[in-house]
Structure formats: structure tokens, C-alpha cells
Amino acid sequence: MRLSLKQQLLTVALAFLLLAPAPAAGAEEGMNLTARSFVIMDADTGAILLAYNPQLFLPPASTLKVMTAMYVCEHLKMDDKVTVSATAAAAPPSKIGIKPGEVYTVEELLYALLLNSANDAARALAERVSGSEEAFAKDLTRWVRTLGAYRTTLATANGLPADNQYSTAQDLALVFRKAMQYPELAKIMGTKYHHIQGERELRNHNRFLFTTPLAVAGKTGFTRASRHTYVGMFRKDNHAVIISLMGSQQKWADLRPLIAKGFELEGSPIDKLPPQEEKLRFAKKHMGKQLAAVGNGSPKVRKASVASLPAKKKGKASKKKAKNQEQ
């Protein structure tokens, strides 16, 4: 069938619209972000102050662990014991290397879950609550929907890539606001370092805790499928905001202007946050034990230019493995 000239022009115009790049997130607000979606929420009222694609279905990665921790707190006590199974110990990284037969308290595994983003701890807790990770994910999905997270479906307890697992920036912000109402979880997610079972040291992946006093608590996430995800709370005086971010190529650079925008919208503007998170360097550890320390043995954290540090060469296989690890 031959198209008329008018039909041909309409077809070309439609193709151009479909192929044209989407506007950058936050561009209309003077922010050029790589994230596919974000939400800035008033932490006190739950009102959304600013959003971009807030209901876009995306994989949550390890931000899912906040939901896991909440559900665990609903069913277990902090001093309850958890025996590690072979399935839990075999979880892919990131992990703390728990071994089959070892026994931990719920509190210890929650610290591992929320600071080190330990996938093995997530499985162990899930099995303790529901018998298996699969059953836990189904129970958790039903439960978070009772909280209002209607667009969230979960297939794991840790956020590792799985079919039919997704959430939205709006759901993440909503759930995190409720998570901060659990005193134990608020304390854990606001902790920089914690020791479990002797010398095993855990360090929080939320770098804002090390760079700005505005940071209260938060959870990072990353897989190749999800890219960078994040949800966290920031406070200045009597104003608090929750920021959720999904599908980011550079989470720290995306989050800094969102934090500033949040306080601007709250009527409590802040100075531009400097790019410190990417420059943090932590002393190397092995199985949670300190290898390098200064002063009284506290972990060494130093700020330095990335350009000043010698880059380590990695083979293709190790690069691929590192990119696929959950954070």
C-alpha cells in the first residue's frame, strides 16, 4: 500500500519523537541527572516535594534490604538466634562470609544486612522468618503493599537480579519513611562502623554518613540491571527530607543536587555540597579484620583526589564480576 505524502510526513514525525532522547531528570529544575527516576519527600508529612518518573517500574537492587529488615523486625526479636544454612552461606557477593552452622543474633545479621549489604545475611534472616527465601519474598510483597507500596513486587530478600522483581522511587521513599519509625533500624542505618563476633568489622556503604552532618541514614544498591539505587534521609534543624533514586549512572553526583533541592523546597537552603563521596578511601580489610589503621586502631578514612591514586588494572573477567556484585 502506498502512503500519501501527508501520511509519510506523519510517519517520519512520529519516528522522530520516539527516537528523540528523553529530557534529563531534573533538567527543568536546573539539575542534569543520569537517574531514570527520583523522589524528594518531606520526611515528616510524607508529601512529595519533587519527582521524576516516580512510578516507573525498575529493579531496586539492595534498597530492597530495607524492606527485608522491616519485615524481620515484625517477626523476630533482636536477640533471637539464627543458624546459617548452606544456601544462605552460598549467596553471591556482596557478603560477609558467614558459614553453614554458624549462629548469629538477628541484630548482628541486621547490621551486616544494612551496613555491608550482605546477601548471605539477607538469606539467613529470610529463612529464619519464612523457611525459605522464596516464601519470604512472597510474604514480604504482600506486607509492603499493606504499607502502600502497591507497585512493588519482590522475588528475593536481598535485591540480586531476579525475574518479576521491581519497585518504584515513590514506593522506596514511602517504605523508607516507615522504616525510620523502627528505632532499631534507624540506629543501624545511621551507624558508620559496627563490630560483630569479635574483630569482624562492618562499614556502612552510605558514604554521606562520612561526608556531611546532614545525613541521617540510608541504603545503597547496585547491579548491572538496576544501575545505582539509593534511598535515605537528610536533616537540617527542623527540616528532614527523604531522597530515593533509581537507575543512576553516578549516584553520588546525582544525589548531591537532589539533597540541596530538597532543603530549598523546604525553605531551608544549604550550600552546594562538594564532591567528597567519590574521593573517600577506606583502609583495606580481610574478612572484616583491620589491615591498616592509625592512632588508636580506628579505621583509616582519607580523602584524596582520584587522579592521585594509581589505578589497578583488571582483567575482563574480574571487571564483569565486580560490576555484577550487589552493593
N, C-alpha and C positions, 0 to 999 in steps of 0.2 A: 504494500500500500504506500502510495507516495504522499508525503506530508506537504501541506501548503506552506508557503513562506512564513506565514504567521505562526503556524504550529512548530516549524523548525526553530524560529526565534524563541518561542516559549520553552522549547526543549533545552536549547542552549542556556537560557537564563536559569532554568531550574537546576541544570547540571552545575552551573557556576555557583549557585547558592549552596548546593550540597557539598561541593568540594572546597569551598572557601573556608579558611581556618576560623575556628571559634574564637571569640574575643577572650583575651587572657583574664583569668579570675581576678576580680578586684580592679580591673583596668579603669572602670568608671569612678573608682574611689581613689585614683592615683596610685594604685598598687599593681605591679606587674608580677603576678604569681604563677607558678607552674602547677599548682594544685588543681585537681579536677573538681573538687568541692570543698567548701568550708562553712562553718557556722561560728558566729560570735554570739554568745548568750550571756545575759545578765544572770550571774550565779545565784542571786538572792530571789529573783522573781521567776526565772525560767524564760523570760521574754527573749526572743531572738532579735538582736540589735542589727545584725548584718549577715547575709548569707549568699552563697553562690552554689547553685545546684544542690541545695540541702537535702533533697530526697533522691539523689542519684544512687542507684544500687552499685556498690563497689565492695571488693573484699576488704575486711577490716584489719587483717593481719593481727599482730599481738595486742592491739587495743581491745580485742575480744577478751583478753585475760582479765580486764576489769569486771566484766560480766561474770566470768567464772569465779572470781574472788567473792563477789557479792552473793552468788548462789551458795558457795561453800559456807559463808558466814551465816546463811539462813538455816543450814542443816548441821553444822558441826561447831564444836567449841574450840577455842584457840589451843587448849592443852590436850585435845584428842590426839590419839596416835594414828599414824598412817604407815603401813608396811609397804615397801616398794615392790612392785611386781616386775617381772622380766619385761613385760610390754611397756610399762612406764619407763624403765631404765633405758629401753631401746629407742626412745623418742629422738628424732633428729635435732641438731643444734638449732637455736641456742639452748644450752642445758648446763646444769651444774655437776653432772656426772654422778647422780645417785645410783646405787647398785641394788640389784634384787636382794630382798631380805632385810635391807636396812630399815630402820624405824625412825621416823621424824614426827615432830608435832605439826599440827595444822598451821600453827603460827610460823614455824620455820619454813614450811613449804610456801606459805603466802608471801613471805619476804623474798624467797627465791623466784616466785612467780612474777611479782610486781617490780622488783629491783633488777634482777638479772634476766627477766623474761624467760624463765626456764620452762621449756616444753615438757621436760621429764616431770617436773613438779606439777604441771597442769594435769598431766595424765594420772599421776598418782592421786591427786585430790579428786579428780573426776571419778576414778574407780572407787574411791572410798565413799563417795556420796551416792553414786547410781549403779555401781557394779561394773560398768564399762564406760569408755569414753563416748561410744556411740549413743548409749542410753542417756548419758549426761547431756550431750548436745541437744537431744530431743527435749529433755526436761527443761534445759536452760532456755531453749527457744520459746517454749510455752510460757515460761516465767517472765522473761523480759518483755514479752508482749503484754502481759498484765500491767507492766510499768508504763506502757505507752510506746514501746519500741516496736511498732506494728510492721515495720519494713525490714526487720532483722530476722534472718534465718541462719542457724548455725549447724555445722556438721562436725566440729571438733571442740575441744576445750582450750586449745592453745593458739588458734589462728593460722596454723600451717595450711597451705593451699588445699582446697577440697571443693568438690562439686557442690553446687547448691548451698554455698555459704557466702552471705553478703550482709551488709548493713548500710547505713547512710550517715552522713555527717550530723544530721539532725538527731538521729537515734543515739549516736555516740555521745553527743552533748547532753541529751536528756538523761541517759543512763549514768553518765559520769556525775552529773549533779546529784543524783540519788546516791551514788557510791560514796560521795563525800559526807553523807549523813551517817555513814558507818564509822564510828570513831577509830576502830582498829585499822580500817583500810585507809582513812585519811592520814593516820600516823605513819603507816607503812609507806604509802606513796610519796610522802614528804620527807622520807629518810634518805640520806645520801649513802651511808655505809651501814652494814649490819653484819655481825658475825653469827654463824650457826655452827653448832657442834665443834667447839674448839676454835681452831685457827681459820676455818673456811670463811673467807670474807666475800660479801656480796656488795656490788656497787650499782647504784641506780643509773639506768640508761638515760634518764631525763636530764640532759645537760643544763637546762635552765636552773636547776637547783644549785649548780656550781657557779653560775654567772650573774644571776640577778636576784635581789631580795623580793622581787615581785612574785616569783614562782612559789606556789603552794604545794602542788602535787601534779602528777601527770603520768602518762604511759605512751611509749613509742611503739612503733611496729614497722616491719618491712618484710616483703617478699618480692620476688620479681614480678609476680602477678599484680600485687597491690601497689607497688612502689611504697613510698613512705606514708605512714599514717601517724596520727597523733591526737591525743585528747588530754587537756589539762586545765588547771585553774590558776589564775593570777590575781593578786590582791594588792590594792593601794589604798591605805587608810580605810574608809568605809565602803569602798567600791571593789567588787570582785567580778571577774569575767571568766567564762569557760570558752576555750577555743578547741574546736575539733577540725581536723584536716585530713583529707583523703586523696590518694593518687598524686602525691607530690614528688617532684624530681629532686627537690632540695628543701627538706622540711625546715631546717633552722632559718634559712633565708626567707622562706615563705611565712614562718610564724612570727618573726620579729615585727614586721609591719602590721600584722593582724592584732598582736598584743597592743601595740600603740593605738591602732584604730579603735579597739575595744574601749580603752580608757578615755579616748577622745569622745566617743559616743556616750560614755558615762558622765561626761562633764568634768573629768579629772585627767587632763592630758599629761603625758610623760615625755621626756626627751627621747630622741631616736635611740633605739638600742644598738650598741656597737656589735659588730660580727665577732663575738667571742666564742660561740659554741663550737664552730668548726676548728678552732685553734687549740682546744683543750687536748692535753696529752696526759694519759694516766700511766702510772708505773705498771709494768707487766706483772701478771700473776700466773701461777700454775696451780690448777685445782683449788683456786681460792686463796692460796698462800702468797704472802708478800715476797717478792723477789728484790724489789728496790724500795728503800724507804729513807726518810730524812727525819732529823730531830728525834722525837720520842717513838718512832716506828709508825707514825701515821702515814697513810698513803700519799705519795708524792703526786701533786697535780700541778702542772706548769703550763703557762700559756706561751705559745711560740708561733711564729709565722710558719705556715705550712711549707713555704718555699725554703725555709732554713733547715728542714729535716730531710735527710736522704731518703729517697723513695726506694722501697723494696720491690724488686722485680718478682712478678708472679707468673707462673705458667698459666696457660689457658684453662687447664682443669681446675686449678686452685681458685682462679678468678670466678669461674662458673659456680663452684661450690660456695664461695663466700657470698656471692650475690643472692643465692637462693636461701641463705640462712635467715631464720626469723629473729627479729630483734625486739 
